[in-house]
Structure formats: C-alpha cells, structure tokens
Amino acid sequence: MRPVILTALVLCLLLVPPVARSPLSEHSPMAMLGEVRPRTYFIWTSEVGANISALAALRASEVPEVLALANGTGTWQILALSGQNGSLLASSHIRRGYVREIGTLGGYTIVLANASLIILGPSLEVAHEDIWPGSELRDLRPLTSEEFAFVRTSSLCCFSLANMSLSWSYSFGDADLLDIEAMPGGRILALELENKSWSLYSFWLNSTLEASLELTWLSWASWADLIAYNTTCFLLAALNTTTCSLYLLGLGQDEPSWSMTLAQGPGVGREVRVFPMPDLDGDGYIDVFCWSAGRIRVISGARGTVLCSVEHDTDVISFCHIGDAYFCLLSAGDVLKLLRVSWELGEVSWLWSINDVSKACPLADLDGDGMVDLVAVRRGYVTCIWGSYDDEGPLVKA
C-alpha cells in the first residue's frame, strides 16, 4: 500500500546507442554553489523502448547493473544493463501477465507478478516460481541478504532465498487494510485496519509474534503507512479526507513520541510521502523528509519540529540521498530535481531539474566523488545522470 522503489530550465540531451560517451552538460541559473554553477552530465544512454515501468539497481558484483522492467500489453520482460556503460547484459523471457513490483536481493531479482512470485537468477533465468491463484501480491520488503517479506492478499509472508521456499506466513483474515514494514535489527511490523480499528503487530524473523497493540488514538484515520526509522522506532503517516498527520513511535509504546499535523481541510486526499534522511542537524537522530498538501518539510527526528520547508505543488513520487546535504526527487509530471538542504539557514535550494523523466533510482558512485549517480527513464531511453559541482567531467571507473 505504500505509494510508489523520483520545472525548470531543461536543455538538450543527445540520444546515442548504449555506449559510454563524452558528457554533455545542462546549466541552470536557478541556483549557485559558491561561484560554480551546478551542472548535470549524462554519462551514458541506452535505447530500451517506451514501456519501462520500473527500475532497480543490482549490486551483486563490483560492476553495478540496472534492471529495467518492460510492461507491455499483457506481457512483461526484464532487461539487465551494465551500470558503467548501459550495454545490454541479459534479458528474461517475455512472459504473459503484468508485474506489480520488482526488487533485488543477494544477486537475485524478485518479481511480484499477478498471483505469482518469481525469482530470477544472475542471467535472468527463472530460479523459482510460486503461484497462488486469485491472490494479490505487493509490498516487497528485504529483511536480510537471504530473506524478504511481502503481502499476499491479507497475509504477511516471509521467503527464504537460501531454501527457495516460503518460510512462514501469518493471516490477518478479513483485514480492510494491511501495511507491512521491515525494521533494522530483525523485526517486521504489520499495521492492520479492521472494522475501523487499527492494530500494530511486531514479528521476529523466525515468525514469533513479539507484541500486538491496538492503536485507539488512530481511530480517526482511514489510511495509514508505516516507515522504518531505526531499530527501535518507526514513523506512521495517517490521514482521512480532512486531516493528514505524521507520528514517531517507539516499539511497544502506547502513545507517539511526537506528532505533527501536516494538513487540514476538505480534500486532503491520499497525499503524503515520508522518507528518512541522514542526520542533518548533528543531534544524533535521523531526520525526516515529508511532502504533503503542496509543501516539502525537513523535520527533526528527535523533536518533531520543522528544520526547513518549501512549497512544492506537485506530488513527490520518489526521493533519495545523493551525498552530503544533496537529495534527488522525482515529482508528478515526470520532473527529476536535485535539491540541497541547508537546515542551519532554514533553506531548501533547487539546483537542477530535468523534464520527461518517468522513473529514477540511485545506482552507485561510479566515479568515486562521494555522490551517488542516478539512472532514469527518459523518452524511451535509460540514461545515467551525474550531478556535478566542479569544472571536471565524470571519470567512470573501468
């Protein structure tokens, strides 16, 4: 149920076959960093077609790979591209159906398609497949290097890659809504709504139910989402048609450590995105990026206070940390943006933006500059994007 893992001046992009090439730059007058204009280089570009509906990065070896999911009309296929130059490494067989989610874990590619769980090996060959007719599979969550969780209709399921089998499952019966989250340190949380009553469950990875708790203070909400914060705390975003709120809770706590009302008024809708981010203010606690009702907020994880905020009318689809105080987000309308958070000044600065980007995800630091490079789908091409803050082009490691 987690909303699904990214306009300003845009200059031309040279589209070429999938080989490494000399970088092109995009200059933006929107922001200045000292005396250096932020630039955007396109490291490589690969033509893949117009039906790419998801991207994922695979880092099972020294050479990162990009997985691109092509959802056609009643068929799907996954392509593996080199993260260094965009060349095609492998492709899965074309299969019937529609894929809801893909993910990577331990060198495998995990596919949730229709009523099927499909595990693909390093060459995108089928290593395992389970089929549950009539079931809905969603919410893929990595647990360890060999285990992951997912929701099958109204059941929490845990799968072992080591045994290539379902380890265990827990049914929530006739739940009206079910959300799950993997916590650092070996727990799985499940949030259930049944007959307007919210309950929180905590499981160990061996299927032991550690605790269950009814959240009576959440009875006002019609929708909620769990977001892992650290080993002992989690975030909870909740809303109904008129109110949207964010909470930080500790495991086993009856009441939130802090809460924040993000929006009030008619027509709030299902419009909230929450992502943990690094500790920007140096107080030892992870901070929080939140978008709701046309505003981005950077929130102190320790105190639940706003460090800085900025208007952003369009919905935020995805968000990732690039390095230091730099972050990238993909917004509705297919716009990819880079921003810098200056919490000490209470400012969010927009550095560059690129139009026509339908999907984006972090890849790896290809040139060793400490900044994560991005891979994105743009106009039927997969392209590797590098945000620059100096006068030298990227030197991709061989």
C-alpha positions in Angstrom: 0.0 0.0 0.0 3.0 2.3 0.2 2.7 4.8 -2.6 5.3 4.0 -5.1 11.1 1.9 -5.2 11.8 10.4 -8.3 10.0 22.7 -13.7 12.5 24.4 -14.6 15.1 25.0 -17.4 15.8 21.9 -19.5 18.4 21.7 -22.2 19.0 19.1 -24.9 20.1 15.5 -24.4 21.9 13.7 -27.1 20.5 10.3 -27.6 23.0 7.7 -28.8 23.4 3.9 -28.8 24.2 2.3 -25.5 27.9 3.1 -25.2 29.9 5.4 -22.8 30.4 8.8 -24.3 31.7 12.3 -23.5 29.4 14.0 -21.1 27.0 16.8 -22.1 26.2 19.5 -19.6 22.9 21.2 -18.5 23.5 24.6 -17.0 20.8 26.0 -14.7 20.6 29.6 -13.5 18.3 28.5 -10.7 21.0 28.2 -8.0 24.6 28.9 -7.4 27.0 27.0 -5.2 29.8 29.4 -4.4 31.0 30.5 -7.9 30.2 27.2 -9.5 27.0 26.6 -11.4 25.5 23.2 -10.7 25.5 21.0 -13.8 24.1 17.7 -15.0 26.1 15.3 -17.0 24.6 12.3 -18.9 27.2 9.6 -18.6 25.6 7.0 -20.9 22.3 6.4 -22.7 20.7 3.2 -23.8 17.6 2.9 -26.0 15.1 0.5 -24.4 11.6 1.4 -25.7 8.7 3.3 -24.2 7.1 0.8 -21.8 9.6 0.8 -18.9 7.5 0.9 -15.8 10.2 0.2 -13.1 13.9 0.4 -12.5 16.1 -1.3 -9.9 19.9 -1.4 -9.2 21.6 -4.7 -8.7 25.0 -4.6 -6.9 25.9 -8.3 -6.5 29.3 -7.7 -8.1 31.8 -4.9 -8.5 30.0 -3.8 -11.6 26.6 -2.5 -10.8 23.7 -3.5 -13.1 20.5 -1.7 -14.0 17.3 -3.7 -14.2 14.5 -2.3 -16.4 11.0 -3.7 -16.3 9.1 -3.5 -19.6 5.4 -4.0 -19.1 3.7 -4.4 -22.5 0.1 -5.1 -23.4 -0.4 -8.3 -21.4 3.3 -9.2 -21.4 6.4 -8.3 -19.5 10.2 -8.6 -19.7 13.2 -7.6 -17.6 16.4 -6.2 -19.2 19.7 -6.1 -17.4 22.1 -3.2 -18.4 25.6 -2.5 -17.4 25.7 0.3 -14.9 29.0 1.5 -16.4 28.1 2.0 -20.0 24.4 0.9 -20.5 25.2 -2.1 -22.7 22.7 -5.0 -22.6 23.9 -7.8 -20.4 20.9 -10.2 -20.3 17.1 -10.3 -20.8 14.4 -12.5 -19.3 11.9 -14.4 -21.4 8.8 -12.5 -22.4 6.0 -13.7 -20.2 2.3 -13.1 -20.0 0.8 -11.0 -17.3 1.6 -7.8 -15.5 4.3 -7.1 -12.9 3.4 -5.1 -9.8 6.8 -4.8 -8.2 10.5 -5.8 -8.8 13.4 -5.8 -6.3 16.9 -7.2 -5.9 18.4 -9.2 -3.1 21.5 -11.4 -2.8 22.2 -11.4 -6.6 18.6 -12.4 -7.4 15.8 -10.4 -9.0 12.4 -10.7 -7.2 9.3 -10.3 -9.3 5.7 -9.9 -7.9 3.5 -10.5 -10.9 -0.2 -11.2 -10.9 -0.6 -14.1 -8.4 3.0 -15.2 -8.9 6.2 -14.8 -7.0 9.1 -15.3 -9.5 12.8 -15.4 -8.5 15.3 -14.8 -11.4 18.9 -15.7 -11.3 22.0 -13.7 -12.4 21.2 -14.3 -16.1 17.5 -13.5 -15.5 16.7 -17.2 -15.8 13.8 -18.5 -13.6 15.3 -19.9 -10.4 12.0 -20.4 -8.6 8.3 -19.7 -9.0 5.3 -19.9 -6.7 1.7 -19.3 -7.9 -1.3 -18.5 -5.6 -4.4 -18.3 -7.9 -6.6 -15.3 -7.1 -4.1 -13.7 -4.7 -2.8 -10.1 -4.9 1.0 -9.8 -4.2 2.5 -6.5 -3.1 4.8 -4.6 -0.7 8.2 -6.3 -1.2 10.4 -5.7 1.8 14.1 -7.0 2.1 14.8 -8.4 5.6 18.3 -9.9 5.4 20.7 -10.8 2.5 18.7 -14.0 2.0 15.1 -13.2 3.3 12.3 -10.9 2.2 8.7 -10.3 3.2 5.7 -9.4 1.1 1.9 -9.2 1.4 -0.2 -11.9 -0.2 -3.8 -10.5 -0.2 -4.3 -10.3 3.6 -1.3 -12.4 4.8 2.2 -11.5 5.8 4.7 -13.8 4.1 8.4 -14.4 4.6 10.5 -16.1 1.9 14.0 -17.7 2.1 16.3 -17.4 -0.9 18.6 -20.0 0.8 15.9 -22.6 0.8 14.0 -21.2 -2.2 10.7 -21.6 -0.3 8.2 -19.8 1.8 9.5 -19.8 5.4 6.2 -18.8 7.1 3.1 -16.7 6.7 0.6 -15.1 9.1 -3.0 -14.4 8.0 -4.9 -11.3 9.1 -8.2 -12.7 8.0 -10.7 -10.1 6.7 -8.5 -7.0 7.2 -9.8 -3.9 5.4 -6.2 -2.7 5.0 -2.8 -4.2 5.7 0.6 -2.5 5.6 4.0 -4.0 6.5 7.5 -2.6 7.1 10.9 -4.2 7.7 12.7 -2.7 10.7 16.5 -2.7 11.0 17.6 -5.2 13.6 15.4 -8.1 12.6 11.7 -7.2 13.1 8.7 -7.0 10.8 5.9 -4.6 11.6 2.3 -5.1 10.4 -0.4 -2.4 10.6 -4.0 -3.7 10.3 -7.3 -1.9 9.9 -10.4 -4.0 10.6 -13.9 -2.6 11.4 -12.4 0.9 11.8 -9.9 -0.3 14.5 -6.1 -0.1 14.0 -3.8 -2.7 15.4 0.0 -2.9 15.3 1.9 -6.3 15.3 5.6 -6.9 15.7 7.2 -10.1 14.5 10.7 -11.6 14.8 12.1 -13.0 11.6 11.5 -16.6 12.8 7.7 -15.8 12.8 7.4 -15.3 16.6 4.8 -12.7 17.4 6.6 -10.3 19.7 3.7 -8.0 20.5 0.4 -6.7 19.3 -1.2 -3.4 20.3 -4.4 -1.6 19.5 -3.9 2.0 18.4 -7.0 3.6 19.8 -5.7 7.1 19.2 -5.6 6.4 15.4 -9.3 5.7 15.1 -9.8 8.9 13.2 -7.7 7.8 10.2 -9.0 5.9 7.1 -5.5 5.3 5.7 -2.0 4.9 7.3 1.5 3.9 6.3 4.5 2.6 8.3 8.0 3.9 7.6 11.1 2.4 9.4 13.1 5.0 11.3 15.7 3.0 13.3 16.0 -0.3 15.3 13.5 0.8 18.0 11.3 3.5 16.4 9.1 3.9 13.3 7.2 6.7 11.6 3.5 6.5 10.9 1.7 8.7 8.4 -2.1 8.8 8.6 -4.9 10.7 7.0 -8.6 10.9 6.3 -10.5 13.3 3.9 -9.8 16.4 6.1 -6.6 15.7 8.1 -3.1 14.4 7.4 -0.7 13.8 10.3 2.8 12.3 11.0 3.9 10.4 14.2 7.1 8.9 15.6 6.5 5.9 17.8 8.8 3.5 19.8 8.2 -0.2 19.7 5.8 -1.1 22.5 4.8 2.5 23.2 1.1 3.2 23.7 1.4 6.8 22.6 3.6 8.6 20.0 6.8 10.3 21.0 5.8 13.2 18.8 3.1 14.1 16.3 2.7 16.8 13.6 -0.4 17.9 11.7 0.7 18.3 8.1 -2.6 19.5 6.6 -6.2 20.2 7.5 -9.2 21.0 5.4 -11.5 19.3 2.8 -9.9 17.4 0.0 -6.7 16.4 1.7 -6.8 13.0 -0.1 -4.1 10.4 -0.1 -1.3 12.8 -0.5 1.6 12.2 1.8 5.2 10.9 1.2 7.6 10.3 4.0 11.3 9.3 3.7 14.0 9.0 6.4 17.1 11.1 5.6 20.6 11.5 7.2 21.1 13.4 10.5 21.5 16.9 9.1 21.5 18.9 12.3 24.0 16.7 14.1 21.9 15.8 17.1 22.4 12.0 16.6 18.9 11.3 15.3 17.8 10.6 11.7 15.8 13.5 10.2 12.7 13.1 8.0 11.7 14.3 4.6 8.0 14.8 4.2 5.8 16.0 1.4 2.1 16.7 1.9 -0.5 19.2 0.7 1.9 21.1 -1.6 4.7 21.6 0.9 8.1 19.8 1.5 9.2 19.7 5.1 12.5 18.6 6.6 11.7 17.5 10.1 13.9 16.9 13.1 13.6 13.2 14.0 14.4 14.0 17.7 11.9 16.8 18.3 9.4 16.6 15.5 9.9 20.2 14.6 10.4 21.7 11.1 14.0 22.5 10.2 13.1 24.0 6.9 10.3 23.9 4.3 9.5 24.9 0.8 6.4 25.0 -1.4 6.1 22.1 -3.9 2.7 21.9 -5.6 3.2 18.6 -7.4 3.2 15.2 -5.8 6.6 13.6 -4.9 6.8 10.1 -6.3 10.3 9.1 -5.0 13.2 10.6 -3.1 16.8 9.5 -2.5 20.0 10.8 -0.8 22.8 11.6 -3.3 25.5 12.7 -0.8 26.2 15.2 1.9 23.1 17.5 2.0 22.1 16.8 -1.6 18.9 14.9 -2.5 17.1 14.0 -5.6 13.3 13.7 -6.0 11.0 12.6 -8.9 7.8 14.6 -8.9 4.5 14.1 -10.7 4.6 15.4 -14.2 7.8 13.5 -14.9 10.3 16.0 -13.5 13.5 14.9 -11.8 15.0 17.5 -9.4 18.2 17.9 -7.4 18.0 19.9 -4.1 20.3 21.0 -1.3 19.1 21.2 2.3 20.6 24.0 4.4 19.0 23.3 7.7 21.1 25.8 9.5 19.7 28.5 7.2 16.3 27.0 7.1 16.5 26.8 3.3 15.9 24.3 0.5 17.7 25.2 -2.7 16.8 23.8 -6.1 19.9 23.1 -8.2 18.7 21.5 -11.4 15.7 19.8 -13.0 15.2 17.5 -16.0 11.8 17.0 -17.7 10.3 13.8 -19.2 11.8 11.5 -16.6 9.2 8.8 -15.8 11.3 6.6 -13.5 14.5 7.1 -11.5 16.6 5.3 -8.8 20.1 5.6 -7.3 22.7 3.4 -9.0 26.2 3.8 -7.5 29.1 6.2 -7.1 30.7 5.4 -10.5 33.5 8.0 -10.4 34.3 8.0 -6.7 33.4 11.6 -6.0 31.2 10.7 -3.0 28.0 11.4 -4.8 25.6 8.7 -5.9 24.9 8.6 -9.6 21.3 8.1 -10.8 19.7 6.0 -13.5 16.5 7.3 -15.1 14.0 6.5 -17.9 13.6 9.4 -20.3 11.8 9.4 -23.6 12.2 5.7 -24.2 15.9 5.7 -23.1 17.6 4.6 -19.9 20.3 7.2 -19.0 22.8 7.5 -16.2 22.8 11.0 -14.7 25.6 12.6 -12.6 25.2 15.9 -10.6 28.3 18.0 -10.8 29.7 20.8 -8.6 33.1 21.3 -10.2 34.6 22.1 -13.6 35.7 18.5 -14.4 33.6 15.8 -16.1 33.0 12.4 -14.5 35.6 9.8 -14.9 33.8 6.5 -14.7 35.8 3.6 -13.2 36.7 0.9 -15.6 
